[in-house]
Amino acid sequence: MHIGLDFGTTNSGAAVFDGGRVRVFPLDPASRDAGVIRSVLYVTREQEVFVGQEAVDEYYRQNIGRPSRMVRQYVGEVEITMGDVGSVKGYPIGPATFVRDVYVLVDELTPGRLLRSLKSALSSDHAGTDIFGRVYTLEELIAIYLRALRERVEAEAGEPVDGVVLGRPVAFVDSGTEADDRRAEDRLRQAAEMAGFRRVAFELEPVAAALHYELTVEEPQNVLVFDFGGGTLDITVMRVGDPAERRVFSTGGVDIAGDVFDQRIIERLLLDHFGRGSTWGDDGAPFPDKYTDPLVHWQTILQLNRPETFDFLRTARLSSSHPERIAALESLLMNNYAMRLIDEVERAKIALSSDYFAAIQLAGEDIDVWQPVTRSQFEAFIADAVRRIEARLLDTVERSGLGIDEIDAVVRTGGSAQIPCFVEMLARIFGSEKVVLSSVFSSVTSGLAILAGEKA
């Protein structure tokens, strides 16, 4: 069997096409939509692996409220060679070589590691990570996730899966050149092969979304696909409606998406709850940003889990203008509430697509956050991103050689494409009558399945 698989930054899905109908596989019974599985891994100290919502639930079960104990762990040696710098008082200085032991701080009570947004690292130099004494390459970690999805498809379909068409963004996150994108695709191919797929092909995600839309049209059209997910925005202008005359006129993309918007909310509204804006010490010094800025990115929060951080927080708390904020930060780190906070931010952001008001709530030991956020506030936080996205959208249309009036339909798909200011942008530029909402989380999956069926 040949399937389409959308491995996304935030969510993933898999489907098969029989020539007339797309079948999306239920991959996660714990998810609100069984056809959508979160792109998350949780690896325990015993090397047991959980994926999807189960991974998140297991992380919370094992980590929320548990104590932490940071210890130094030996990781190897580093050799430093000093160059020849001449002489001092007639004695030659250098060259000289020194060998130093290298240690890192680790939480020896950690029961497992949660890994998310793995796709975002594909174009980077990130080689891998040590998880409880076993070193995993990035490709191996992605392969573990993809293998779990393949096995679930096989269990549901009752037959083996040997081929896959994988989606890829127009530009991978943090890729600066075509070489970066090629490297990212090669790494994803290697991961898919490690996961047991014998035949691996790729297609641009917005092109796949256009093919899903093609199932609904009765005559050829020029369409613009606005595919806006958790990691990237991907745009394509394409001719659809007749497989023999399909044509991609232009593509474009930016590495701005839902994850970035979550970070903006945290930066603008939540850091004050954890010390920013307060003072400490006899001279009323500002609370250092280095203890709050890492909260913006889930990848950097762990950098704060250091003995010297907790030593400082205990000292600062005694003389702080807002000791309750320092206590909240200490609890956030000590009791591992950070991931729950990030999930609450994402929940509030999603709510603002249908409501004008949402509240971010987090309660725990020494933490009681109730932070309102309005749609107008959120839109102000991302205003610069909106301008950049509109410029890229218009540039992609211009490069297609088509005029605005020659675009017959604008297909929006992906979670971030539901944000009202982007819906309004598309309606203002193209006309609201042309803007079509495709399947939010499965249009790319379905389009990849159609391509897989054609290649089978």
C-alpha positions as CSV (number, residue, x, y, z in Angstrom):
1,M,0.0,0.0,0.0
2,H,1.2,3.5,-0.9
3,I,0.0,6.3,1.5
4,G,0.3,10.0,1.9
5,L,1.7,11.2,5.2
6,D,1.7,14.8,6.4
7,F,4.4,15.0,9.1
8,G,3.7,18.4,10.5
9,T,5.5,20.7,13.0
10,T,2.4,20.5,15.4
11,N,0.2,17.7,14.0
12,S,0.4,14.8,11.5
13,G,-1.9,12.6,9.5
14,A,-1.9,9.7,7.1
15,A,-4.4,8.7,4.3
16,V,-4.8,6.5,1.3
17,F,-6.6,7.1,-2.0
18,D,-8.4,4.4,-3.9
19,G,-9.0,6.3,-7.1
20,G,-12.3,7.8,-6.0
21,R,-12.2,8.4,-2.3
22,V,-9.7,9.5,0.3
23,R,-9.6,7.6,3.5
24,V,-7.9,9.4,6.4
25,F,-6.7,6.9,9.0
26,P,-7.6,7.3,12.7
27,L,-4.1,7.4,14.2
28,D,-4.9,8.8,17.7
29,P,-7.9,7.6,19.7
30,A,-6.9,10.0,22.5
31,S,-7.2,13.1,20.2
32,R,-10.3,15.2,19.7
33,D,-10.0,14.3,16.0
34,A,-8.7,10.7,15.7
35,G,-7.4,11.5,12.2
36,V,-5.0,14.1,13.6
37,I,-2.1,13.1,15.8
38,R,0.2,15.5,17.6
39,S,3.8,15.5,16.4
40,V,5.2,14.7,19.9
41,L,7.4,12.0,21.3
42,Y,7.9,11.1,25.0
43,V,10.9,8.8,25.8
44,T,11.1,7.5,29.4
45,R,14.2,6.6,31.3
46,E,13.5,3.0,30.5
47,Q,13.4,3.9,26.8
48,E,9.7,3.4,26.5
49,V,8.2,5.6,23.8
50,F,4.8,7.3,23.6
51,V,3.5,9.4,20.7
52,G,0.8,11.9,20.1
53,Q,-1.6,12.9,22.8
54,E,-0.6,9.9,24.9
55,A,2.9,11.3,24.9
56,V,1.7,14.6,26.3
57,D,-0.6,12.9,28.9
58,E,2.2,10.7,30.1
59,Y,4.6,13.6,30.4
60,Y,2.1,15.5,32.5
61,R,1.4,12.4,34.6
62,Q,5.1,11.7,35.4
63,N,6.4,15.3,35.7
64,I,3.8,17.8,36.9
65,G,4.6,18.5,40.6
66,R,7.5,16.2,40.9
67,P,10.8,17.5,42.6
68,S,13.9,18.2,40.6
69,R,17.6,17.5,41.6
70,M,20.3,19.0,39.4
71,V,23.7,17.2,39.3
72,R,26.8,17.5,37.3
73,Q,27.3,14.8,34.7
74,Y,30.6,14.1,32.9
75,V,30.2,14.2,29.1
76,G,33.8,14.1,27.9
77,E,37.0,16.1,27.4
78,V,37.8,19.2,25.4
79,E,41.3,20.0,24.1
80,I,42.4,23.6,24.0
81,T,45.5,24.7,22.2
82,M,46.9,28.2,22.9
83,G,48.8,29.8,20.1
84,D,52.4,31.2,20.2
85,V,52.2,34.7,21.7
86,G,55.9,35.4,21.8
87,S,57.7,35.8,25.1
88,V,57.4,37.4,28.5
89,K,60.6,38.6,30.2
90,G,62.6,36.5,27.8
91,Y,60.7,33.3,28.3
92,P,58.7,31.9,25.4
93,I,54.9,31.6,25.9
94,G,53.0,29.0,23.9
95,P,52.0,27.1,22.0
96,A,50.5,25.0,24.7
97,T,47.7,22.4,24.9
98,F,45.3,21.9,27.8
99,V,42.8,19.1,28.3
100,R,39.7,19.9,30.4
101,D,36.9,17.7,31.6
102,V,33.4,18.9,30.5
103,Y,30.3,18.5,32.6
104,V,26.7,19.4,32.1
105,L,23.9,19.8,34.6
106,V,21.1,17.3,34.4
107,D,18.0,16.6,36.5
108,E,18.7,13.1,37.9
109,L,15.0,12.7,38.8
110,T,13.7,13.3,35.3
111,P,11.5,10.2,34.4
112,G,11.4,11.1,30.6
113,R,12.0,13.6,27.8
114,L,9.3,15.3,25.8
115,L,10.3,16.1,22.2
116,R,8.2,18.3,20.0
117,S,8.6,20.4,16.8
118,L,11.2,17.9,15.6
119,K,10.5,18.9,12.0
120,S,11.7,22.4,12.7
121,A,15.3,21.2,13.3
122,L,15.7,19.4,10.0
123,S,17.5,22.3,8.3
124,S,19.8,23.0,11.3
125,D,23.1,21.5,12.3
126,H,21.4,19.7,15.2
127,A,22.8,16.2,15.1
128,G,20.9,14.6,17.9
129,T,20.6,14.3,21.7
130,D,21.5,12.1,24.6
131,I,18.4,10.6,26.2
132,F,19.3,8.7,29.4
133,G,22.6,7.4,28.2
134,R,21.5,6.6,24.6
135,V,22.4,9.0,21.9
136,Y,19.7,9.5,19.3
137,T,20.3,11.3,16.0
138,L,17.5,13.7,14.8
139,E,16.8,11.2,12.0
140,E,16.4,8.4,14.5
141,L,13.9,10.4,16.6
142,I,11.8,11.3,13.6
143,A,12.0,7.7,12.4
144,I,10.6,6.5,15.8
145,Y,7.6,8.7,15.3
146,L,7.1,7.9,11.6
147,R,7.4,4.1,12.4
148,A,4.7,4.4,15.0
149,L,2.4,6.1,12.4
150,R,3.2,3.4,9.8
151,E,2.4,0.6,12.2
152,R,-0.9,2.2,13.2
153,V,-1.9,2.6,9.5
154,E,-1.0,-1.1,8.9
155,A,-3.1,-2.2,11.9
156,E,-6.0,-0.2,10.7
157,A,-5.7,-1.1,7.0
158,G,-4.8,-4.8,7.6
159,E,-2.0,-4.7,5.0
160,P,1.6,-3.6,4.9
161,V,2.7,-0.1,3.9
162,D,5.8,0.1,1.7
163,G,5.5,3.5,0.0
164,V,4.9,7.0,1.2
165,V,4.5,10.5,-0.3
166,L,5.7,12.9,2.4
167,G,4.8,16.6,2.4
168,R,7.4,19.2,2.8
169,P,7.2,23.0,3.2
170,V,8.3,25.4,0.4
171,A,11.1,26.4,2.8
172,F,12.0,24.5,6.0
173,V,12.1,26.4,9.2
174,D,15.4,28.4,9.5
175,S,16.6,27.4,6.1
176,G,18.5,30.2,4.4
177,T,19.4,28.6,1.1
178,E,18.3,25.9,-1.3
179,A,21.1,23.8,0.0
180,D,19.6,24.0,3.5
181,D,16.2,22.8,2.1
182,R,17.9,19.9,0.2
183,R,19.7,18.8,3.4
184,A,16.4,19.0,5.3
185,E,14.6,16.9,2.7
186,D,17.5,14.4,2.6
187,R,17.3,14.0,6.4
188,L,13.6,13.5,6.3
189,R,14.0,10.9,3.6
190,Q,16.6,9.1,5.7
191,A,14.2,9.1,8.7
192,A,11.3,7.7,6.5
193,E,13.5,4.9,5.2
194,M,14.6,4.1,8.8
195,A,10.9,4.0,9.7
196,G,10.4,1.1,7.2
197,F,9.1,2.9,4.1
198,R,10.8,1.3,1.1
199,R,9.7,3.9,-1.5
200,V,9.8,7.6,-0.4
201,A,8.7,10.6,-2.5
202,F,8.0,14.2,-1.6
203,E,5.6,16.9,-2.6
204,L,5.2,20.5,-1.5
205,E,2.5,20.8,1.1
206,P,0.5,23.6,-0.6
207,V,0.5,21.6,-3.9
208,A,-1.0,18.7,-2.0
209,A,-3.7,20.9,-0.5
210,A,-4.5,22.1,-4.0
211,L,-5.0,18.5,-5.2
212,H,-7.4,17.9,-2.3
213,Y,-9.4,21.0,-3.4
214,E,-9.3,19.7,-7.0
215,L,-11.6,16.9,-6.0
216,T,-14.4,19.5,-5.4
217,V,-14.1,21.4,-8.8
218,E,-15.9,20.6,-12.0
219,E,-13.7,22.7,-14.4
220,P,-10.1,24.0,-14.4
221,Q,-9.3,26.9,-12.1
222,N,-6.4,29.0,-11.1
223,V,-6.1,28.6,-7.3
224,L,-4.0,30.1,-4.6
225,V,-3.4,27.9,-1.6
226,F,-2.7,29.6,1.8
227,D,-1.4,26.7,3.9
228,F,-0.6,28.1,7.4
229,G,0.3,25.7,10.2
230,G,2.4,25.5,13.3
231,G,5.8,25.9,11.7
232,T,5.6,27.6,8.3
233,L,3.3,29.5,5.9
234,D,3.3,27.9,2.5
235,I,1.7,29.5,-0.6
236,T,1.3,28.2,-4.1
237,V,-0.5,29.5,-7.2
238,M,-1.5,26.5,-9.3
239,R,-3.8,25.4,-12.2
240,V,-6.1,22.5,-11.1
241,G,-9.2,20.8,-12.3
242,D,-7.6,18.6,-15.0
243,P,-4.8,16.3,-14.0
244,A,-3.4,16.5,-17.5
245,E,-3.1,20.3,-17.3
246,R,-1.9,20.8,-13.7
247,R,0.6,23.5,-13.5
248,V,2.4,25.2,-10.6
249,F,2.9,28.9,-11.4
250,S,4.7,30.0,-8.3
251,T,5.4,29.1,-4.7
252,G,6.4,31.1,-1.7
253,G,6.7,30.7,2.1
254,V,7.9,32.2,5.4
255,D,9.0,30.5,8.6
256,I,6.4,32.3,10.6
257,A,3.5,30.4,12.0
258,G,1.6,29.3,15.0
259,D,4.6,28.6,17.2
260,V,5.9,32.1,16.7
261,F,2.5,33.6,17.6
262,D,2.4,31.6,20.9
263,Q,5.8,33.0,21.7
264,R,4.5,36.6,21.1
265,I,1.7,36.0,23.6
266,I,4.1,34.7,26.3
267,E,6.5,37.6,25.7
268,R,3.9,40.3,25.9
269,L,1.5,39.1,28.6
270,L,3.0,36.3,30.8
271,L,6.5,37.2,31.7
272,D,5.3,39.7,34.3
273,H,3.7,36.9,36.2
274,F,7.1,35.3,36.7
275,G,9.3,38.3,37.7
276,R,9.7,40.6,34.8
277,G,9.0,44.2,35.8
278,S,9.8,43.6,39.5
279,T,12.9,44.7,41.4
280,W,15.2,43.1,43.9
281,G,18.0,43.9,46.2
282,D,18.7,47.0,48.4
283,D,19.2,49.2,45.4
284,G,16.0,48.1,43.7
285,A,17.7,46.6,40.6
286,P,15.5,45.3,37.8
287,F,14.8,41.6,37.9
288,P,17.2,40.1,35.3
289,D,15.7,39.3,31.9
290,K,17.9,36.2,31.6
291,Y,15.5,34.5,34.1
292,T,12.4,35.3,32.2
293,D,13.3,35.5,28.5
294,P,13.9,31.7,28.2
295,L,10.2,31.1,29.1
296,V,9.3,32.4,25.6
297,H,10.7,29.2,23.9
298,W,10.0,25.8,25.2
299,Q,13.4,24.6,24.0
300,T,15.2,27.1,26.3
301,I,13.2,26.7,29.5
302,L,15.3,23.8,30.6
303,Q,18.4,26.1,30.6
304,L,16.9,27.7,33.7
305,N,16.9,24.4,35.7
306,R,20.2,25.0,37.3
307,P,21.2,25.2,41.0
308,E,22.5,28.8,40.6
309,T,19.1,29.8,39.2
310,F,17.3,28.6,42.3
311,D,20.0,30.1,44.5
312,F,19.4,33.5,42.9
313,L,15.6,33.2,43.0
314,R,15.6,32.4,46.7
315,T,17.8,35.4,47.4
316,A,15.9,37.7,45.1
317,R,12.6,36.7,46.6
318,L,13.6,38.0,50.0
319,S,14.0,41.6,48.7
320,S,11.8,41.6,45.7
321,S,9.1,44.2,45.1
322,H,6.9,41.3,44.0
323,P,8.0,38.2,45.9
324,E,5.0,36.2,44.7
325,R,6.2,36.5,41.1
326,I,9.6,35.1,42.0
327,A,7.9,32.3,43.9
328,A,5.8,31.6,40.8
329,L,8.9,31.3,38.6
330,E,10.6,29.0,41.1
331,S,7.5,26.8,41.2
332,L,7.1,26.8,37.4
333,L,10.7,25.5,37.0
334,M,10.8,23.2,40.0
335,N,7.4,21.6,39.4
336,N,7.6,21.4,35.6
337,Y,4.6,23.5,34.9
338,A,6.1,25.1,31.8
339,M,4.8,22.8,29.1
340,R,1.3,23.1,30.6
341,L,1.6,26.9,30.4
342,I,2.6,26.7,26.7
343,D,-0.3,24.4,26.0
344,E,-2.7,26.9,27.7
345,V,-1.3,29.7,25.5
346,E,-2.0,27.7,22.4
347,R,-5.5,26.9,23.6
348,A,-6.2,30.6,24.2
349,K,-4.8,31.5,20.7
350,I,-7.1,29.0,19.1
351,A,-10.1,30.3,21.0
352,L,-9.4,33.8,19.6
353,S,-10.2,32.6,16.1
354,S,-13.8,32.3,17.1
355,D,-14.1,34.5,20.2
356,Y,-13.0,38.1,20.9
357,F,-11.7,37.2,24.4
358,A,-9.9,34.3,26.0
359,A,-8.1,33.7,29.3
360,I,-4.8,31.9,29.9
361,Q,-5.1,30.0,33.2
362,L,-2.5,28.0,35.2
363,A,-2.9,27.0,38.8
364,G,-0.4,25.1,40.9
365,E,1.9,25.4,43.9
366,D,2.6,29.2,44.3
367,I,1.1,29.8,40.8
368,D,-2.2,31.3,40.1
369,V,-2.2,32.8,36.6
370,W,-5.4,34.2,35.1
371,Q,-4.4,36.4,32.2
372,P,-7.0,37.8,29.8
373,V,-6.1,38.3,26.1
374,T,-8.3,39.9,23.5
375,R,-8.3,39.4,19.8
376,S,-7.2,43.0,19.2
377,Q,-4.3,42.6,21.6
378,F,-3.2,39.4,19.8
379,E,-3.4,41.1,16.4
380,A,-1.3,43.9,17.7
381,F,1.3,41.4,18.9
382,I,1.7,39.9,15.5
383,A,1.2,43.0,13.3
384,D,4.7,42.9,11.9
385,A,4.3,39.3,10.9
386,V,1.0,40.1,9.2
387,R,2.7,42.8,7.1
388,R,5.5,40.4,6.2
389,I,3.1,37.7,5.2
390,E,1.0,40.0,3.1
391,A,4.1,41.1,1.2
392,R,5.1,37.5,0.6
393,L,1.6,36.7,-0.6
394,L,1.5,39.5,-3.1
395,D,5.0,38.7,-4.3
396,T,4.0,35.0,-4.9
397,V,1.0,36.2,-7.0
398,E,3.2,38.6,-9.0
399,R,5.8,35.9,-9.7
400,S,3.0,33.6,-11.0
401,G,2.4,35.9,-13.9
402,L,-1.3,36.0,-13.1
403,G,-3.3,39.1,-12.0
404,I,-5.3,39.2,-8.8
405,D,-8.5,39.0,-10.9
406,E,-7.2,35.8,-12.6
407,I,-7.2,33.9,-9.3
408,D,-10.5,31.9,-9.3
409,A,-10.3,30.6,-5.7
410,V,-8.2,31.1,-2.6
411,V,-7.9,27.9,-0.5
412,R,-7.0,28.4,3.1
413,T,-6.0,25.4,5.2
414,G,-4.0,24.7,8.4
415,G,-4.7,25.9,12.0
416,S,-3.2,29.3,11.7
417,A,-5.2,30.0,8.5
418,Q,-8.3,30.3,10.8
419,I,-6.9,33.5,12.5
420,P,-9.4,36.2,11.6
421,C,-6.9,38.9,10.5
422,F,-5.5,36.5,7.8
423,V,-9.0,35.6,6.7
424,E,-9.8,39.3,6.4
425,M,-6.5,39.9,4.5
426,L,-7.4,37.2,1.9
427,A,-10.9,38.6,1.5
428,R,-9.7,42.2,1.1
429,I,-7.2,41.2,-1.6
430,F,-9.1,38.6,-3.6
431,G,-12.8,39.1,-2.5
432,S,-14.5,37.2,0.2
433,E,-16.5,35.2,-2.4
434,K,-13.3,33.6,-3.6
435,V,-12.0,32.5,-0.2
436,V,-12.7,28.8,0.4
437,L,-12.1,27.0,3.7
438,S,-10.6,23.6,3.0
439,S,-10.3,20.8,5.6
440,V,-8.2,22.5,8.3
441,F,-6.0,19.6,9.3
442,S,-6.4,17.0,6.6
443,S,-6.3,18.7,3.2
444,V,-2.5,18.3,2.9
445,T,-2.8,14.7,4.1
446,S,-5.5,14.0,1.5
447,G,-3.6,15.6,-1.3
448,L,-0.5,13.6,-0.5
449,A,-2.7,10.4,-0.6
450,I,-4.0,11.4,-4.0
451,L,-0.4,11.7,-5.3
452,A,0.5,8.4,-3.6
453,G,-2.4,6.7,-5.4
454,E,-1.2,8.1,-8.7
455,K,2.3,6.8,-8.1
456,A,1.3,3.4,-6.9
